[in-house]
Amino acid sequence: MSTAVSPMPVPEADARPVGVLLINLGTPDSTAVSDVRRYLREFLSDPRVVDINPVGRWMLLNFVILPFRPRKSAEAYRAIWTDEGSPLLVYEQALAERVQHALGPSFHVELAMRYGNPSIPDAVDRLMAMDPERIIVVPLFPQYSSAATGSAIDRALEVIGKQWNVPPVETIPAFYDDPGFIDSFAQVARPLLRDFQADHVVFSYHGVPERQVTKSDPTGAHCLASPDCCKVDVPANRYCYRAHCVRTSDRLIEALDLDPEKTSTTFQSRLGRTPWIKPYTDEALTEMARAGVKRVAVLCPAFVADCLETLEEIGIRAKEDWQAEGGEDLLMVPSLNAHPRWVRTIADWVLERAGKE
């Protein structure tokens, strides 16, 4: 009997997988000050993040931020770090694995971070090794901002475009009011809000400088020009991060059947002295506590995975400040992480784009 091994069949042209690149913001490799400094240097050197002249950005980074902030940030990361590593990375790795399972072998899913590891170049190399039919880029930022969404797409296209054979590339747009995204957050929040019985619900989003919002307005006359500018849907605020956040809040209020008068939309994580979009989360919480609100729940719908900004900034610091001001309890509602509804939502987006629904 022959023991010769039959050659592997040559795959059909349509057997080439569709590449899927999930991109989140990033995390340091460890809580060591040196690793945090390296991460912050890469992050804050991005001209889309610190959008000032190059000389001013270099001086701000090297003389104001990097001499002091890495040590403080490292302490904050230590407060949330797990045995498996960075919560953001752990949650997003689980998400990528489950999206891969949901999509099946006709797709190849890779996770990348805009800053830090796994890097976009390394993830693209792994995708290109599969000879993908095309690549679908999924920036995991619900509301569009140039500093996050724009930067992730910019870098992904730059890296893919340097390949000798450049496959077709598609990107998933901002999904701030997408029904699947809204339902995913509602499924996470609904049972927790029911049990917690909050007096007030806060939707807290990552902030951006006001100048970045006005730069997104092609007319230069609408965004931040009036108190209600985000409540109307017009071409001028098509890319307005603040307007996207307001619409996310409105959709979640509807989905969760909340009293709009007992909700607030606020913005956290500001940096530096220039004006950032308002109201500020920390100031709003202080005002509520001093006004007699006792139980507050905080959702962070700008983050699809729990990270430093949710776990430490809200779950630890904001809660401590809330109770110090006389508040009774603060609930940080977890993010989507690798929730089954969220996994299904991403898989459906990819299948639609790939024409394989």
C-alpha positions in Angstrom: 0.0 0.0 0.0 1.4 3.4 -0.9 2.2 5.7 1.9 2.7 8.8 -0.2 1.0 11.9 1.1 -1.4 13.5 -1.4 -0.6 17.2 -2.1 -2.7 19.8 -0.5 -5.3 21.1 -3.0 -4.7 24.6 -4.4 -7.4 26.8 -2.9 -10.0 28.3 -5.2 -9.7 32.0 -5.8 -12.9 32.6 -3.8 -11.4 30.7 -0.9 -9.2 33.6 0.0 -10.3 35.1 3.3 -11.7 38.5 4.0 -9.3 40.3 6.3 -10.9 42.1 9.3 -8.8 44.7 11.2 -10.3 45.7 14.6 -8.6 48.9 15.9 -8.8 50.4 19.4 -6.8 53.2 20.9 -4.0 51.4 22.8 -2.4 50.6 26.1 1.1 50.5 27.6 2.8 47.1 27.7 3.0 47.1 31.4 2.6 49.5 34.4 6.3 50.3 34.4 6.9 54.0 34.2 9.2 53.4 31.2 6.5 51.6 29.3 3.9 54.2 30.1 6.2 56.9 29.0 6.8 55.1 25.7 3.1 54.7 25.1 2.3 58.4 26.0 5.1 59.6 23.7 3.7 57.7 20.7 0.1 58.7 21.6 0.7 62.4 22.2 3.2 62.8 19.3 0.3 62.2 16.9 -0.6 65.6 15.2 -4.3 64.5 15.1 -4.3 64.2 18.9 -2.3 67.2 19.9 -3.2 69.4 16.9 -0.8 72.3 17.4 2.3 73.4 15.6 5.1 70.8 15.6 7.5 72.8 17.7 4.8 73.6 20.3 3.8 69.9 20.4 7.4 68.8 20.9 8.0 71.3 23.7 4.7 70.4 25.4 5.4 66.8 25.2 9.0 66.9 26.3 9.0 69.7 28.9 5.5 69.5 30.4 3.9 66.1 29.9 6.6 63.4 29.8 8.7 64.6 32.8 5.7 64.2 35.1 2.6 62.4 33.7 4.1 58.9 33.1 4.6 58.3 36.8 1.1 59.4 37.7 -0.5 57.5 34.8 1.5 54.3 35.8 -0.1 54.5 39.3 -3.5 54.7 37.8 -2.8 51.7 35.5 -1.6 49.7 38.5 -5.0 50.3 40.1 -6.8 48.4 37.3 -4.2 46.0 35.9 -5.1 42.4 36.0 -3.1 39.2 36.2 -3.7 38.8 32.4 -2.5 42.3 31.7 -4.2 45.5 30.5 -8.0 45.3 30.8 -8.4 47.0 27.4 -6.2 44.4 25.7 -7.7 41.5 27.5 -11.2 42.5 26.6 -10.4 43.3 23.0 -8.5 40.1 22.5 -11.6 38.2 23.7 -13.7 40.3 21.3 -11.5 39.5 18.4 -11.6 35.8 19.1 -15.4 35.8 19.4 -15.9 37.8 16.3 -13.6 35.3 14.5 -15.7 32.5 15.7 -19.0 34.2 14.7 -17.6 34.9 11.2 -16.1 31.6 10.5 -13.1 30.4 8.4 -14.0 32.6 5.4 -12.7 35.6 7.4 -9.4 36.3 9.3 -9.7 38.7 12.2 -6.8 40.7 13.7 -6.8 43.1 16.6 -4.6 46.2 16.5 -4.0 49.2 18.7 -3.4 52.6 17.2 -0.7 53.1 19.8 1.3 50.4 21.5 0.9 46.7 20.9 -0.4 44.8 19.0 0.6 47.4 16.4 -1.2 48.1 13.2 1.9 47.2 11.1 2.2 43.8 12.8 -1.6 43.1 12.4 -1.5 44.1 8.7 1.5 41.8 8.2 -0.5 38.9 9.6 -3.5 39.7 7.4 -1.4 40.0 4.3 0.2 36.7 5.0 -3.3 35.2 4.4 -3.5 36.8 0.9 -6.9 38.5 1.8 -9.5 39.1 -0.8 -10.0 42.5 0.8 -9.5 44.1 4.2 -12.4 45.6 6.2 -11.1 48.1 8.8 -13.3 48.5 11.9 -12.3 51.5 14.1 -13.8 50.7 17.5 -14.8 54.3 18.2 -18.6 54.9 18.2 -18.4 58.7 17.7 -16.2 60.1 15.0 -13.2 62.2 16.0 -10.1 63.0 14.0 -8.0 62.2 17.0 -9.3 58.6 17.3 -11.2 57.5 14.2 -9.4 59.6 11.8 -6.0 58.7 13.2 -6.7 55.0 13.2 -8.0 55.0 9.6 -5.1 57.2 8.5 -2.5 54.9 10.0 -4.2 51.7 8.7 -4.4 53.0 5.1 -0.8 54.2 5.3 0.4 50.8 6.4 -1.8 48.8 3.9 -0.9 51.2 1.1 2.8 50.4 1.5 2.2 46.8 0.6 3.4 45.6 -2.8 0.0 44.1 -3.5 -2.6 46.5 -2.1 -6.0 44.7 -1.6 -9.3 46.6 -1.7 -10.0 48.3 1.7 -13.2 49.3 3.2 -13.9 51.0 6.6 -16.8 50.8 9.0 -18.1 54.3 9.6 -18.9 55.9 13.0 -21.7 53.9 14.6 -22.9 56.3 17.3 -26.6 55.7 16.6 -26.4 52.2 15.0 -29.3 50.1 16.3 -27.0 47.1 17.0 -24.5 49.3 19.0 -27.4 51.0 20.9 -29.0 47.7 21.7 -25.7 46.2 22.8 -25.2 49.0 25.4 -28.8 48.8 26.4 -28.6 45.0 27.1 -25.5 45.6 29.3 -27.0 48.6 31.2 -30.7 47.6 31.6 -30.5 45.0 34.3 -27.9 47.0 36.3 -29.9 50.2 36.1 -33.0 48.3 37.2 -31.3 46.9 40.3 -29.4 50.0 41.2 -32.3 52.4 41.1 -30.3 55.6 40.3 -31.6 59.0 41.0 -29.7 60.3 37.9 -28.0 58.7 34.9 -24.9 60.3 33.5 -23.6 59.5 30.0 -19.9 60.4 30.2 -17.8 60.6 27.0 -14.1 61.2 26.4 -13.6 64.9 25.8 -11.8 66.7 23.0 -10.6 70.3 22.7 -13.2 72.7 21.4 -11.0 73.6 18.5 -11.2 70.0 17.2 -15.0 70.2 17.1 -15.0 73.5 15.3 -12.4 72.2 12.8 -14.8 69.4 11.9 -17.4 72.0 10.8 -16.9 72.8 7.1 -19.0 75.9 7.4 -17.1 77.3 10.4 -20.4 78.7 11.6 -22.5 76.0 13.2 -20.6 73.8 15.7 -20.5 75.3 19.3 -22.2 78.4 18.0 -25.3 77.9 20.0 -26.4 75.8 23.0 -28.6 73.6 20.9 -26.3 73.2 17.9 -25.8 69.4 18.6 -29.6 68.8 18.7 -30.1 69.4 15.0 -28.9 67.1 12.2 -27.3 69.2 9.5 -24.4 68.8 7.1 -22.2 71.1 9.2 -22.1 68.7 12.1 -21.8 65.5 10.1 -18.4 64.8 11.6 -19.0 66.7 14.9 -17.9 64.5 17.8 -20.0 66.3 20.3 -23.2 66.0 18.1 -22.5 62.3 17.8 -22.3 61.9 21.6 -25.5 63.8 22.1 -27.2 61.5 19.6 -25.9 58.4 21.3 -27.3 59.6 24.6 -30.7 60.3 23.0 -30.9 56.8 21.5 -29.8 55.2 24.8 -32.4 57.3 26.7 -35.0 55.9 24.4 -33.8 52.3 24.5 -33.5 52.3 28.3 -36.8 54.2 28.7 -35.2 56.8 30.9 -36.6 60.2 32.0 -34.6 62.7 29.9 -34.8 65.2 32.8 -32.9 62.7 35.0 -30.0 62.3 32.6 -27.0 64.3 31.7 -24.4 64.1 28.9 -20.9 65.1 30.0 -17.3 64.9 29.0 -14.3 63.5 30.9 -10.5 63.1 30.6 -9.6 66.7 29.6 -5.9 67.5 29.4 -4.2 70.9 29.6 -5.6 74.4 29.9 -7.3 75.0 26.6 -11.1 74.8 26.5 -12.5 71.3 26.0 -16.1 70.5 25.2 -18.5 70.9 28.1 -20.0 70.1 30.6 -17.1 68.4 32.4 -18.0 65.1 34.1 -16.2 65.8 37.3 -17.7 69.2 37.7 -21.2 68.0 36.9 -21.0 65.1 39.4 -19.8 67.5 42.1 -22.8 69.8 41.4 -25.2 66.9 41.6 -23.9 65.6 44.8 -24.0 69.0 46.4 -27.6 69.4 45.1 -28.6 66.3 47.1 -28.6 63.6 44.4 -27.6 60.4 46.2 -27.4 57.6 43.7 -25.9 58.1 40.3 -25.2 55.7 37.5 -22.5 56.5 34.9 -22.4 55.0 31.4 -19.4 55.6 29.1 -20.6 55.0 25.6 -17.5 56.4 23.9 -15.6 53.3 25.1 -16.5 49.9 23.7 -14.1 48.2 26.2 -13.4 49.0 29.8 -10.1 50.7 30.2 -8.3 53.4 32.3 -10.9 56.0 31.6 -13.8 53.8 32.7 -12.3 51.6 35.4 -10.0 54.1 37.1 -11.3 57.5 36.2 -15.0 56.7 36.8 -15.1 53.5 38.7 -12.5 54.5 41.3 -11.7 58.3 41.3 -15.2 59.6 40.4 -16.8 57.2 42.9 -14.5 58.4 45.7 -15.1 62.0 44.8 -18.9 61.4 44.7 -19.0 59.9 48.2 -16.6 62.6 49.5 -19.2 65.2 48.4 -22.0 63.5 50.2 -23.3 61.1 47.5 -24.4 57.7 48.6 -23.3 55.5 45.7 -22.0 55.7 42.2 -22.4 52.8 39.7 -20.1 52.6 36.8 -22.0 50.6 34.2 -19.5 48.2 32.4 -18.7 48.7 28.7 -19.5 46.3 25.9 -16.3 44.3 26.2 -17.0 41.0 24.5 -20.8 40.9 25.1 -22.6 38.5 22.8 -24.8 41.2 21.3 -21.8 43.3 20.5 -20.0 40.4 18.9 -23.0 39.8 16.7 -23.3 43.4 15.8 -19.7 43.6 14.6 -20.0 40.3 12.7 -23.2 41.6 11.0 -21.4 44.8 9.9 -18.5 42.8 8.4 -20.8 40.3 6.7 -22.8 43.2 5.1 -19.6 44.9 3.8 -18.3 41.6 2.5 -21.6 40.9 0.7 -22.0 37.6 2.6 -25.1 38.2 4.7 
